[in-house]
Amino acid sequence: MEKVSYSALVDLGYPTDDGRLMTKAATESVNSLFRTGYKHSSAAVSPMGLRQPGEFTDDLFAHSQPVMEDESIGVLDEIMAPRERESSE
């Protein structure tokens, strides 16, 4: 069978630390690469250009992560914190 290799580079449009957005973008790109009739042996997602919040300064005209998403991430972090502590013990 012929070996085929596909790849995709996804630009999220603005810096984000929202795992939901990154997971959605990765899933959509992998789904767009899938081809019926080919045997797929592996798949990989490689995040690139990672930075700490506040490390990257947007230019005056750049889009940035909406405040609402920052608040959602904070709520999810609060929900998951006790579970993370339990799993690390």
C-alpha positions as CSV (number, residue, x, y, z in Angstrom):
1,M,0.0,0.0,0.0
2,E,1.2,3.5,-0.8
3,K,2.5,5.5,2.1
4,V,1.0,9.0,2.4
5,S,1.8,11.8,4.8
6,Y,-0.4,14.8,5.5
7,S,0.2,17.8,7.8
8,A,-1.5,20.9,8.8
9,L,-0.4,24.2,10.4
10,V,-3.2,25.9,12.3
11,D,-3.1,29.5,13.3
12,L,-5.4,30.2,16.2
13,G,-5.5,33.9,15.4
14,Y,-4.3,35.2,18.8
15,P,-2.2,33.9,21.7
16,T,-4.3,31.7,24.0
17,D,-3.9,29.5,27.1
18,D,-7.4,28.0,26.6
19,G,-7.0,24.2,26.3
20,R,-10.5,23.9,24.9
21,L,-9.6,26.1,21.8
22,M,-6.3,24.3,21.2
23,T,-8.0,20.9,21.5
24,K,-10.8,21.9,19.1
25,A,-8.3,23.2,16.6
26,A,-6.2,20.1,16.8
27,T,-9.2,17.8,16.5
28,E,-10.6,19.7,13.5
29,S,-7.2,19.7,11.7
30,V,-6.7,15.9,12.3
31,N,-10.2,15.3,11.0
32,S,-9.6,17.3,7.9
33,L,-6.5,15.2,7.2
34,F,-8.2,11.8,7.5
35,R,-8.8,10.0,4.3
36,T,-11.0,7.0,3.8
37,G,-9.3,4.0,2.3
38,Y,-5.8,4.6,3.8
39,K,-4.4,2.8,6.7
40,H,-3.4,5.4,9.3
41,S,-0.5,4.3,11.5
42,S,-0.2,7.4,13.7
43,A,-1.1,11.0,14.3
44,A,0.7,13.7,16.3
45,V,-0.1,17.3,17.4
46,S,2.9,19.6,18.1
47,P,2.1,22.9,19.8
48,M,4.5,25.5,18.6
49,G,5.3,29.0,19.9
50,L,4.2,28.4,23.4
51,R,4.6,31.3,25.8
52,Q,3.6,32.1,29.4
53,P,0.6,34.5,29.9
54,G,1.9,38.1,29.7
55,E,5.2,37.1,28.0
56,F,3.9,37.9,24.6
57,T,2.9,41.5,23.9
58,D,0.3,42.0,21.2
59,D,0.8,44.8,18.7
60,L,-1.8,47.6,18.7
61,F,-3.9,45.9,16.0
62,A,-3.6,42.3,17.0
63,H,-6.6,40.2,18.2
64,S,-6.3,39.0,21.8
65,Q,-8.0,36.3,23.9
66,P,-11.4,37.5,24.9
67,V,-11.8,38.3,28.7
68,M,-14.8,35.9,28.8
69,E,-12.5,33.0,27.9
70,D,-10.0,34.0,30.6
71,E,-12.9,33.9,33.2
72,S,-14.1,30.5,31.9
73,I,-10.5,29.1,32.2
74,G,-10.4,30.3,35.8
75,V,-13.7,28.6,36.7
76,L,-12.5,25.3,35.1
77,D,-9.2,25.6,37.0
78,E,-11.1,26.0,40.3
79,I,-13.2,22.9,39.5
80,M,-10.3,20.8,38.6
81,A,-7.9,21.8,41.4
82,P,-9.2,19.4,44.0
83,R,-9.1,16.5,41.5
84,E,-5.5,17.4,40.5
85,R,-4.4,17.4,44.1
86,E,-6.1,13.9,44.7
87,S,-4.4,12.4,41.6
88,S,-1.0,13.7,42.6
89,E,-1.1,12.1,46.1
